Amino acid sequence: MTGVGRIGREYGFTIVGIAIGVAGIVALGAMGERIVRFIEGGDRFVLGQISVAGRGMGMGAGFTAGGMLPASALRAIAAVPGVAGVQAQVMLPLNPSTSQFMTLTQELVLGLDLSVPTPNRQYPTLPVHEGRDLRRGDRGVAVVGASFAASHGVRVGSALVLEDERYEVVGVLERTLTAPDRFVIVPIEDARRQWIAKDRLLRTVIASGAAAVNAADLNTGAAVGWGDGEDPDIVARRIAERVKDVNVQIPSELSRLLRSSTAFFSALLGGLGVLAFVIGGLSLANTVAAAVFERIRDFGVKRALGATDWQLGREVLGEALAVTLSGGAVGVALAVLLGTGVDRWAARSGQQLFLFSGRLLGGSLVFSLLLGAAAATYATLRVVRLSPAEAIRRGA
């Protein structure tokens, strides 16, 4: 029988025990990695631009939540020293009647003014997985996020109906594991029509002529860039001081708000991860040590036949590493298999619960190997302190 077959036969239950412990560690770690990627992606987005919205109440969502931001305000923002670019935007909830727990998990319609480049320094363009991005002059077309595409069953060439208007999907974004995964991005002219269709009060105001509103005034907000060498927080405060009736998001403050809003989930998963490492680690160490102690009689016989402590230690450590590596690999594979299955089921609603990064999988294997080696070394030192006769007696 080969060495691998003998190890599988003699340590089968040990390998299964290690696999279960490692699988638990990897699964909780993958949930934590998913939350970390979500926070990092949102943080990069808010730190890449200054978000400005109209003051008051309105249908604007996300970072442009507030009232209308007219064209005159956009021109005033562009004239503020330090501002390097202003892109008008319309951001609306896809379904205004649906309550969402967190803004960054909403399905949103994002209208962009394609006549100017996006000033976001972190995301000047969103990566397109399939198809193409929007182009200047486009009408009646949309680029959708990966989660939106999965949950609604659309792809490049599909028809998408929004407020009784038909749009052709020309692109699907790469999965970012953050807010753009749920975006429907359209030209701003189309988004303005969507806004009028969704907002009864706005339709009433326009129809009554009570306010002089033209198409260029229908903006829920704007993405603002800053010049090289400028401090974005200082530029944002300068906009707030010089432009009336706007809500300005300070990038660093918005970043802290985002992190604080997800701090509970991060702390919860972090605590569960530590607990999993402790419980899984103790289980792994106990399993390896027990497997060594079960062979105490064999070691006593070998020592009686002349085997040295070094020879026994090398044998035990080699087998322990092989068993631990086998159990760790099976545990990682089990966690990935189960996690992928759950994510495929969750993808129907646009969700992803796990992120199996290379650092997580590699770190879990290294952790299990080191802990297994430490447990085997401890057990071996206990065994070699016994005389051969005492080891045989205890093993019997």
Summary of the structure (lengths in Angstrom):
residues: 396
radius of gyration: 29.8
end to end distance: 25.4
largest distance: 103.8
contacts: 1359
relative contact order: 0.18
helix: 58%
strand: 15%
